[in-house]
């Protein structure tokens, strides 16, 4: 593919950028013959990011912490779940109109459905937990949330236990931390959702 004036640009912004997104999206663009590129950037100011997006006409971008909450102040429109979760990790730009999406809950949804898990004891109440809770509500899955206030109930949890914290917790059914097999799989699923949003959102 030759980059030209019509090549669409997609990006990700975080305080600690990596190459996973570049590898995934650029490979798919090339395989599917799409005139687009994807680049990761280090960013300290979301205000500057938004200004750059609109100025350069970047078509879509991904965000990691600490920008997932702050982007809601700049978005023109919210996709499903964003208002309830109060976080977004994917944004499309159509002539300056920014639409914010949360694909974390969609990745979790696919993971749960493929494994026929339909009730959860969610450990933690942070941003990732909020996405899992929204997924449960959307699918009418019974769930409970285990926090510091009722931490001792982990051993007597009602349902399939899902670790949504950064902590190493023994004897959980599913460990959703990013470096685990499950975390990487959910990340792959949500990246596929991002790809569809970039092209069709």
Secondary structure, 3 states (H helix, E strand, C coil): CCCCCCCEEEEEEECCCCCHHHHHHHHHHHHCCCCEEEEEEECCCHHHHHHHHHHHCCCEEEECCCHHHHHHHCCCEECCCHHHHCCCCEEEEECCEEEEECCHHHHHHHHHHHCCCCEEEEECCCHHHHHHHHHHHHHCCEEEEECHHHHHHHHHCCCEEEECCCCCCCCCCEECCCCCHHHHHHHHHHHHHHHHHHHHC
